[in-house]
Amino acid sequence: FNYLTEDGERVKQQYVRSTDGDVVERSSLHQGYEFAKGQYVMFTQDEVKAMNVESTNAIDISEFVPLDEVDPIFFDGAYFVGPETGGERAYQLLAAAMEQTGRCAMAKYAARGKQYLVLIRPYENGLIMNQLHYADEVKAFADVPLGEDVDLAESELDLAVQLIEQIANEDFEPEKYEDDVRKRIWDVIQ
């Protein structure tokens, strides 16, 4: 969705100073990092550019690990990976070798000035790249308040297991699920 006026014209966003509400021109903006509540280190555009990583098409593999050792909590996004022209043989060899060993590649990839931790794994007849969170970006489960421990009665657990088994499926079928909100919006648009 876009924001529009009553007569259908798009509106522009403005930057507003939080202290007094004055509009700030984009040319007056600087980037800063908040290191403590309300305290920032400011950077010039040149300093920001110097910290950024140059984007390349290279995926730098550092090691191979068993795929089942990577907890899905680290997964952030998935991207299909294809070979460059002339690289088909190496691409297919890597995919087949990882498939046979049950291992995936841990690598780094630079794009949009940032460096990403990625996992390369076999997928169908090729490779897929999963962008991962770094370890310090994943909150420890121990930090989640779970309340006090409760005693579970065996009969309660049996009933819960029975309910799960009633609607269980041995296969994941993603095509069974669709975004109902997007579908409703599209129907209204049509």
Buried (B, 14 or more C-beta within 10 A) or exposed (E): EEEEEEEEEEEEEEEEEEEEEEEEEEEEEEEEEEEEEEEEEEBEEEEEEEEEBEEEEEBEBEEBBEBEEBEEEBEEEEEEBEBEEEEEEEBBEBBEEBBEEBBBBBBBBBEEEEBBBBBBBBBEEBBBBBBBBEEEEEEEEEEEEEEEEEEEEEEEEEEEEEEEEEEEEEEEEEEEEEEEEEEEEEEEEE
